[in-house]
Amino acid sequence: MEHIVEFKNVIVEYQMKHYNLRAVNDFSLKIPRGKITALVGESGSGKTTLASTLLNNVSKPGKIVSGEILYYGGDSVYNILDLDSKKLNQFRWSKISMVFQGAQNALNPIMTIFEQFYETLKVHRHDITEEEAEAICIQYLELVNLDYEKVFKAYPHELSGGMKQRVMIAFSLLLEPSLIILDEPTTALDVIVQDYIFKLLKKINVELKISMLLLTHDISVVSKYADYVAVMYGGKLMEYGSVKNVFTQKRHPYTKGLIESTPSLDKDIDSIKPIPGNPPDLMNMPSGCVFHPRCNKAFSACPITDPKLVLLENGNHLVKCLLYKGGDDNE
């Protein structure tokens, strides 16, 4: 199968006392198997909420109110949202795992690294021995270039930020998942360590053929390491395609704005153009196209009509904009 996961019309709302905030709005996308797919967008665009739906683990008071998330595993296809609690617990980490933003918050401070690895293995493989668990842990710690003798019995506070992040990557590999979610995996790390972590992730992707979903604000990282990129805004998918097509063509005005507002070593600082205005207020979303209040190409139909996703001529590039034929729901 070409894809490992498919989002179909997913809607997620945070249900408050007097109103609902729609963080993900009718989102549909197929994640390619064996590739790195980046999910980009400003803060509040819905990236982390969408990623949480893959584990059916949206933080309260969030709720997945409609849609399907199909997981293609071997010869079977099933909707993640239909799994009961027992099957869902087995599914997490064994099929899809996650490297969280800020590793120091994800690791238990009163347990050694091995104790945390062993606990996870024991939950999924009840008959595993401590010696077998140790062999597995050593294998993956070495894969992420960590000295297992130093890290194995260490507590999280005894490790540097970069080491803890590599421990989390090894943790995500323990049960040999098919897909890893990477939520801003290098936050708070210095630039050199960030680049090292991403080279390591690319190596794992290529050698182990593990699919990856990368959530990031860093456009330069996407251009260097990702294969595909999906652009989110206001909980909606605005553009999707290969990194080459999206970065060279920049069909959606929001995509163009994101790329042009990114600092670069070979770009004059005066040429950096910020996107005017602010991200949409989830309590008072704009009518029509959600981006039209900030768009320099908006025209009379944009405040009225919500565009649909259009498949462009190259056959693997989607854009949600009325500037393109078929983008008007009334056509």
Buried (B, 14 or more C-beta within 10 A) or exposed (E): EEBBBBBBEBBBBBEEEEEBBBBBBBBBBBBBBBBBBBBBBBEBBBBBBBBBBBBBEBEEEBEBEEBBBBBBBEEEEBBBBEBEEEEBEBBBBBBBBBBBBBBBEBBEEEBBBBEBBBEBBBBBBEEBEEEEBBEBBBEBBEBBEBEBEEBBEBBBEEBEBBBBBBBBBBBBBBBEBBBBBBBBBBBEBEEEBBBBBBEBBBEBBEEEEBBBBBBBBBBEBBBEBBBBBBBBBBBBBBBBBBBEBBBEBBBBBBBBBBBBEBEEEEEEEEEEEEBEEEBBEBEEBBEBBBBBBBBEEBEEBBEEBBBBBBEBEEEEBBBBBBBBEBBBEEE
